[in-house]
Amino acid sequence: MDFLKRTWAEIDLDHLAFNVKQIQKCLPKDTRMMGVVKADAYGHGDRYIAKEMENLGLQNFGVSNLEEALSLRESGVESDILILGVTPASAVQKLSDYHITQTVYSLEYAQKLSDAAVRTGVRVDCHIKLDTGMGRIGFHAGDDYIATEQIISAYRLPNLDFTGIFSHFSSSDDISNEGIAYTKKQKEHFDQTVAALEQKGLYFKVKHLQNSAGVLNYRSCHYDLARVGIILYGLPLDTLPDCDIPLKPVMSIRSAVSMIKTVQKGDCISYSRRFTADKEMRLATVPIGYADGYLRAFADKGRMIVRGQYAKIVGSICMDQLMLDVTDIPGVQAGDVVTVVGSEGSCQVTLGELAGIAGTIHYELACLVSRRVPRIYQKGGKTVGIVDYIVEE
């Protein structure tokens, strides 16, 4: 299999399998793992990632929207899929036909979904979403129990089958005393609301609350599912003492030197003359830029690995290209592989390092790897698949 060796992302399925096994050790035996594969599996490519997760035994997946759910079905995923966000009520036929579970987050939305399902003559599987403190979507679940009667009304609507109930930790990666207290309060609100509903005769087959940080930091939570996202991909989170687990990054990003040039003292480099050489230098042009998801904010502080050594970025990062200082790295030539994110020898560049430069989080950077960057899937040291979005479109 071949692809344009301009800039590409290598996806290590063996590392994915390693992470799954490490995470399973954190879960009670009766708690299943939901693989969260929204945003194209956090930029890793949902088709291969979800199928590999199925091969590893996962039977539940979480996505953001209907399009993502249909993408999984079209790629052959047969496991349960939960849409965590909003789906227009007019799409009930597809929800039913493709056996996709929809989140219900308000009585108003439940009524619209039910009306559409009755008109269409279908039934829709649903999970109730409680807002226990995230403040995003969901039936308000607090000490006042406002949600209980609204959920009972939604539960009784025709053509909706409520098989699950869940909420979402907002601060489970906040290991300060305040963060811990807030997370425990969220759990309390969830448990109290579920208990109040059960007292009214409403029972759910599936309950889930933990996200990735919740799995690591709050292992006493015993629910039917745990929604695991970012740690599946080997990207670490802040953990309480003794709660960290070994993880392996699933994605590496590579490029290749396109040109080597010598510049003289006083020569200006890139847009806005951002960099001026203070001596004779050798620069390597690399075909990656912000249109690939490599942010302009990485200029000046960003670095890559060439021939086992770090090379600093000089000048502004362009849409499609950037320049590296390789003056002190012998033998660099056009065609040399450049490690943008990943390891080479004793050198490593992580998404966390780049996130620190840009003042953001590694989640965002993984999702920003653009669709013109082919994903190359590797297993057992061999390439087992390629997804090249631009060519396929």
N, C-alpha and C positions, 0 to 999 in steps of 0.2 A: 504494500500500500504506500502511496506517495502523497505528498502535499507540498505546497509552496513554502519553502523554508525561509520565510521572511521573519515572522514572529509567530510563535505557537505556544500553546499551553499543554504540558504533559500531565495527564491524570493517572495517578498510580492506584490501580484497583487493589493491589496487595495492601497498600497503606489504608485504604478504606476498610478492608476486611480486618486489619489489625485494630483499627479504632472501634469498629463494631464490637469486637470481642472484649476490648477494655471497658467499653460503656456497659455492656451486659453484666459485667462483674459488679457494677454499682447498683443494679436493679434487683428487687426481690424476684424470686423465681416465677411468681404469678403475674408479674408486670411485663407487658409486651412493649416493644419499642416502636414508636411511630417515626419513620424517617421523613423529616421535613425537607422537601425538594422544591420549594417555591423558588422563584427567580432563577429558573433553569438550574436548579440544585446549587444555589449560591454561586452561579457562574461556572460550575463544573460540568454542566450538561446533564439534563434530567433523564434522557433516554438511557444512556449506559449506566448512570449512577443508580437509578431506580431498579433497573433489571438486575444489576449486581447485588443490590440490597435484597431483592427478592431471593436471589440465589443463596444469600447468607441467612435467609430465614425470616426476614421482615415481611409482615403481612398488612401493614398499615402505612399510609403515606399522607402527608399534609401538604397542600398547595394553597396559593393565594386566591386563585380565580378559576373560572370555568375553562378558559383556554389552556391553562396549565394542566388541569385534570384531563382534558381531552387529549393533550399531547402524550400523557402517560398511557392512556388507553390505546391510542394509535400506535404506540411503540411496543404494545403487547403486555403491559402491566395489568395483571388480573386482580391484585390485592385491593383491599378497601382504600378508598381515597376520600379524604375530608377536605372540602373547600373552607379555608379558615376566614375568608373575607366575604364580600358581597357578591351575589349573583342576581341579575334581574329576574323577577318572578316570571317573566315571559319565557324563560329558558327551562321551565319545569320538564318539558318533554325530553330534553337532552339529559337532565339530571336523572330522570327515570330510566331512559333507554341505556345509558352508560353506567348505571348503578353507582352514581356518585352521591356522596353524603354532603348535605348543605348545612352550614352554620346558621342558626336562627338566633338573632341578637336583640329582637324587640317584638312586642305584641303586634305593632303595626306591620312590620315586615312579615311576621308569621301569617297574618290575615291575608296579605297580598299573595303570599306563596300558596296558601291553602285555596284561595279563590281561583288562582290560575290552575292549580292541580285538579280541582273539581271540574272546571270548564274543559280541561284537556283530557280528563279521564285517566289520570295517572296518580301514583302514590310516590311521595318523595321521602327518602330517609333523611333524618335531621339530627343534629346535636345542638343542644341549648348552650349558648355562650353567656357566662356570667361575667360582669365587670366587678371584680373584687378590689380594684384599686389601680388598674392600668389607665382608666379614663379614655378608652378608645371606643370599642363597640361592646355591647352586651347588656343584658338586664342588670340593673344596679343591684348589687348584693352587698349589703352592709348590715349594721346592727338594727336597722329599722325594718328589715324584711320586706321592703317595698316590692321586691322582685317576685315573691312567692305567688301572689294572686295573679299577677300578669302571666307568669309561666304556666300556672294551672289553666288559664284561659287559652293560651297558645297550645298547650298539650291536648286540649279537647277539640281542637279544630279538625275538620275532616281532611282526609287524604294526606296527612303528615304523620310519619312514624318517627317518634322521638326515641332514639336508641342510645343517645349519649348526652353527657353534660360535661362542660369543662370551663376553665378559666385560665388566666395567663399571669405569671409572675412578672412584675415590672422591674424588680430590683434584686433578683436572686443572685446577681453577680456583684452586688454591693455588700462587701463584707464588713462594713462599719456597723457599730451597734445600732444606729438608726436604720440602716438597710436591713439588718437581720430582724429587727422588731417589725418593720413594715411588711416583710415577707411573711412572717409568722401570722400577722394580722390578716393578710390576704388568705392564707390557708384556713384560718379560723372562719372567715366569712364564707368561704367555699363550703367547708364542712357543715357549718350551721345551716346554710341554705339548702344543701342536699338533704340534710336530716329533716328539715321542715317540710320539704316536698315529699319525702318518703312517709312522713306522718300523715300526709294528705292522700297517700295512695299512689304517688307518682314514683316509679322506679325506672332506673336507667341501667342498661346492660354494661355501658362503658363510662367510666369517669376518668378524667385526666386533668392534670394541673401543672406538672413539672415541664419546664423547658430545659435546655442544655445546662444552664447554671443551676437550675433547680435539681437536676439529676446529681450533679457533683456535690452541691453544698447542702442539700436537704434530703438525705438518703432515708430518713425515717418516714417520708411520704410513701404510702402504700396505696396506689391506685391501679386501675386496669391497664392504662397506657402511660407512657412518658414520651412527650414530643421532643425529639432530639434533632437539632439542626447543626449549628456551627461546629460543635466538637466532632461530629461525624467526619467533617472535612479536615480535621487535625489542627484547627485553629484554637488556641488556648483561651481560657477565661480566668478571671480572678477567682480564687477559691479560698475557702476557710482552711485552717491548718489541717494537714493530713487528708485533704479532700481532692488533691490534685491527682491526675492519672496520666500515664505516658500516652502521648498521641503522636501520630506521624502526619505531616502535611500531605494532603492528597494532590494538591496542584503545585506544579513548578512552571515558570514562564521562561522561555528561551527566545533568543533572537540570534542574529548573525551579523558580523561586521560587513558592511557594504563597501567601505572605502577607507583607506589610510592616507593621511596627508600630513605634511610638515608645515607648521605656521611659524611666522617670525614674531619677535618681540614687537608689540604694538598692533598686531593684527586683531581685528574684532570678530567675534564669533556669535552667530545666530541673531534672532530678531532683537531689535532695540539696542544692538551692540552691548548686550548684557555682560559679556565677558570679553576682556582684552588681555591678550597674552603678555605676560611680563618677562618672557624669555622664549627661546626657540622651543617648540613643543611638537609632539606627535599626537594627532587626534584620530580617533576612530569614529566614523559615522555608523549609527545603528538604526535600522528601520523600525522604530517603535516610537509612538507619540501619544498625545492625549486622545486621539481618535481610537486608539487601542485600549484605552483605559489607564494609561500611564500619565498621571496628572502633571500639569505644569508646576504644581506646588513642590514637586520633588527636585526641581532645579536647585543647584548650589549644594544641597545636603545629600542628595541621592547618590547611590553608588551601585555598580554592577560588578560582576565577576568575569574576568577575561584571563584565560590561561592560568587559572588558579589564583589570581590576585585581584584585589579590589581596584576598580577604576572609577574615578569621580566624574560626575556629569559636569560639563562646562557649557555655559550659555543657556538660553531659554530652550525649553522643550517645545518642539514644533508639533504640528498635527500628526505627522507621520514619521518623524526622524528626531534624533538627538545626537550629541557628540560626547565622547568620553576622552579623558586624558589618559593616554597609554604611554606617555613619555618614558616611564620607568619600568615598563613591562616589555621585556625583549621578545622579538619575533612575531608580534601581532600582525596579522595579515587579513585581507579580505577573505570572507568565508569562515573565519573562526567563530565558533559558537560563543554566545554571550549569555550568561545566566542572569536574568533580570530578577527573578524571585526563585529561590531554591538554594541548593548546596553544591559546592564544587571544591573538593579537597577539604581544607580546614576552614574555608570561607563560607559564609551563609548570609543571605539577604532574605528577610521574612516580610510577610505582609504587615506584621505588627510593627516592624521597624519603619516601614514606609508610612503606615498610619500615624505613627508618632510625628513624622516630619510634616504630614499634611494636616494634623490636628483632627483626625477622624478615627474611625474604627476599622479593624481588618474585615469585618462583615461587608462594609461598603466597598472596599477595594476589590474583594473577590467578585462581588456582583457587577462591578464596573468593567471587568475584562470584556471587551466588546465582541460582537458577533463576527467581526472580520478576523479574529484570532482563532484559528482552528484548534479544536480539542483533540489531542492524541491520547488514546487510551492504551495503557500498558498493564500487562499482567505476566508475572513470571519472567520478566525481562524482555518480553516481546510486545510488539504493537498488535493489539487485538481489535482496534477500531479507530476510525477517524470521523469526526463530525466537522464539516467545513460549511458553515451556515451560508456564506456568500455564494459558493458554487451551487449548493442545493437549492437556494432560492431562485 
